[in-house]
């Protein structure tokens, strides 16, 4: 039973993380990729 509760808790954390990601602006979602490519932050505004 305890294992099941832990698994459900992990799923809730994952879902909450996805909700946070979905609420971000498109720029924030791709920020890390853009920084790697070297795109200037101001280019998107």
C-alpha positions in Angstrom: 0.0 0.0 0.0 2.8 2.4 0.9 4.5 1.8 -2.5 1.2 2.7 -4.3 0.9 5.9 -2.3 4.5 6.8 -3.2 3.8 6.1 -6.9 0.7 8.3 -6.9 2.7 11.0 -5.1 5.3 10.8 -7.8 2.7 11.1 -10.5 1.1 14.1 -8.9 4.6 15.8 -8.8 5.1 15.0 -12.5 1.6 16.4 -13.4 2.2 19.5 -11.3 5.5 20.0 -13.1 3.8 19.7 -16.5 1.1 22.2 -15.5 3.8 24.7 -14.5 5.6 24.1 -17.9 2.3 24.7 -19.8 1.7 27.9 -18.0 5.1 29.4 -19.0 5.4 31.7 -22.0 6.7 30.1 -25.2 10.0 32.0 -24.7 10.5 30.5 -21.3 9.9 27.0 -22.6 12.5 27.3 -25.3 14.9 29.6 -23.4 17.5 27.0 -22.6 17.6 25.8 -26.3 17.8 29.4 -27.5 20.7 30.2 -25.2 22.6 27.1 -26.5 22.0 28.3 -30.1 23.0 31.8 -29.1 19.8 33.7 -29.9 19.6 37.1 -28.3 16.8 37.3 -25.8 15.6 40.6 -27.3 15.1 39.1 -30.7 11.9 37.5 -29.6 10.3 40.6 -28.1 
